[in-house]
Every structure is written in structure tokens, then in C-alpha cells.
Amino acid sequence: MRVTNAPASRKRRNRMLQAAKGFRLKRSKLYRYASDAVDHGRQYAYRDRRRKKRTFRYLWQARINAAARSAGITYSRLIEGLKAAKCELDRKVIADIAAQDNAAFVELVNIAKTALKSKPGAVLAKA
């Protein structure tokens, strides 16, 4: 006699159907279609957790660049100056400062410009 292990199989199928709640039509009702939909959705979720970090970094760079140019320096020169000044703020924090506190951002720009002037062999770009 063949043993199907029905309780475990039913539990596995129910778990998959629970994960497919909110999907439309047979993707939420039938195991075969729900399984495909959930697997596909999990692949997208895995990929996009990494993509989200990438897109936020682009956003931070754009915000920093806009604020830096209004303060009379380019993004790359600002970052170079902050590295030379050994400022350990990351782009997320710098972008937040640029958006929220203009006076503090201008102070960061001044720190970067000072560090660029004292950097050996460096010429400050014309503003």
C-alpha cells in the first residue's frame, strides 16, 4: 500500500496558498498556479532588496550634487574634499543634511574646500 503522507503535503500546500493571498484569480486559489506566482514573487523580492540599495545611493548622490552646485562646488570635488578632511559621514547622512539643514551643509562645503586647498598638488576648481 502506498503511503502519501497527506498531513505534511496538505500543510505544505496550505502554506503556499497562504503566501499567495491577495493574488488575483487562480493564482490565489489553485496550488499549481499559486506556487509559480509565489516563487516568481520571491525572486523579484530577492533581486529588488539589492536594487533598492542601488537606487537610494543614486538618489543621495543627486541630492548632494544639487546642493553642492548651489554652494559653488561639484559633487566629486565635495566628496574628494570630505575624504581629504577625514570626514566620516556617508552619502545618506550628507544627503539628509543637504535637504534639511542648509547652514550645516555649507559648513561641510567649507570643510571640503579647506581640505582641498591644503591637499598637496591640488588646484581648487574655479567657481
LUMFIDREN-18511 format. One line per 3 residues: number of its first residue (from 0); for each residue x, y, z of C-alpha. Coordinates in Angstrom, 1 decimal. Layout:
residues N
NUM	X Y Z | ...
END
This chain:
residues 127
0	0.0 0.0 0.0 | 1.3 3.5 -0.9 | 1.7 6.0 1.9
3	1.1 9.6 0.7 | 2.0 11.5 3.9 | -1.1 13.5 3.4
6	-0.9 15.8 6.5 | 2.6 17.1 5.6 | 1.6 17.5 1.9
9	-1.6 19.4 2.8 | 0.4 21.6 5.2 | 2.9 22.4 2.5
12	0.2 23.3 0.0 | -1.8 25.4 2.5 | 1.4 27.3 3.4
15	1.9 28.1 -0.3 | -1.7 29.2 -0.7 | -1.4 31.4 2.4
18	1.7 33.0 0.8 | -0.4 33.7 -2.4 | -3.2 35.5 -0.5
21	-4.0 38.7 -2.3 | -3.0 37.4 -5.7 | -5.7 37.5 -8.4
24	-7.8 34.7 -9.9 | -6.4 31.2 -9.8 | -3.0 32.4 -8.6
27	-4.5 32.6 -5.1 | -6.8 29.6 -5.3 | -5.1 26.7 -7.1
30	-1.8 25.3 -5.8 | -0.1 24.8 -9.1 | -0.5 28.5 -10.2
33	0.0 29.8 -6.7 | 3.3 28.0 -6.4 | 4.6 29.5 -9.6
36	3.4 33.0 -8.6 | 4.9 32.9 -5.2 | 8.2 31.6 -6.5
39	8.3 34.4 -9.1 | 7.4 37.0 -6.5 | 10.2 35.8 -4.1
42	12.7 36.0 -6.9 | 11.7 39.6 -7.5 | 11.8 40.4 -3.8
45	15.3 39.0 -3.5 | 16.5 41.0 -6.6 | 14.8 44.2 -5.5
48	16.2 44.2 -2.0 | 19.6 44.7 -3.6 | 18.3 47.1 -6.3
51	16.7 49.3 -3.6 | 20.1 50.0 -2.1 | 21.4 50.9 -5.5
54	18.6 53.3 -6.3 | 18.8 55.0 -2.9 | 22.5 55.7 -3.4
57	21.7 57.3 -6.8 | 19.1 59.5 -5.1 | 21.5 60.6 -2.4
60	24.2 61.4 -5.0 | 21.7 63.5 -6.9 | 20.6 65.4 -3.8
63	24.2 66.1 -2.7 | 25.2 67.2 -6.2 | 22.3 69.7 -6.4
66	23.1 71.2 -3.0 | 26.8 71.2 -3.7 | 26.4 73.0 -7.0
69	24.2 75.7 -5.4 | 27.1 76.1 -2.8 | 29.6 76.5 -5.6
72	31.4 73.2 -5.8 | 30.8 69.9 -7.7 | 29.8 66.6 -6.2
75	33.1 64.9 -7.0 | 35.2 67.8 -5.6 | 33.0 67.9 -2.4
78	33.4 64.1 -1.8 | 37.2 64.4 -2.5 | 37.5 67.2 0.0
81	35.5 65.5 2.6 | 37.7 62.4 2.2 | 40.8 64.6 2.5
84	39.4 66.1 5.6 | 38.8 62.6 7.0 | 35.0 63.3 7.4
87	33.4 60.0 8.0 | 29.8 60.9 7.1 | 28.3 58.6 4.5
90	26.2 59.8 1.5 | 22.9 59.0 3.2 | 23.7 61.4 6.1
93	25.2 64.1 3.8 | 22.1 64.0 1.6 | 19.9 64.3 4.6
96	21.9 67.3 5.8 | 21.7 68.8 2.3 | 17.9 68.5 2.3
99	17.2 69.6 5.9 | 19.9 71.9 7.2 | 21.4 74.3 4.6
102	23.8 76.0 7.1 | 25.3 72.7 8.2 | 25.8 71.7 4.6
105	27.5 75.0 3.8 | 29.8 74.2 6.7 | 30.6 70.8 5.2
108	31.4 72.5 1.9 | 33.8 74.9 3.6 | 35.5 71.9 5.4
111	35.9 70.2 2.0 | 37.2 73.4 0.3 | 39.7 73.9 3.1
114	40.9 70.3 2.9 | 41.3 70.6 -0.9 | 43.4 73.7 -0.6
117	45.7 72.1 1.9 | 45.9 68.9 -0.2 | 49.4 68.6 -1.8
120	49.4 69.2 -5.5 | 45.7 70.0 -5.7 | 44.2 73.0 -7.5
123	40.8 74.2 -6.5 | 38.5 74.4 -9.4 | 37.3 77.9 -10.5
126	33.8 78.6 -9.1
END
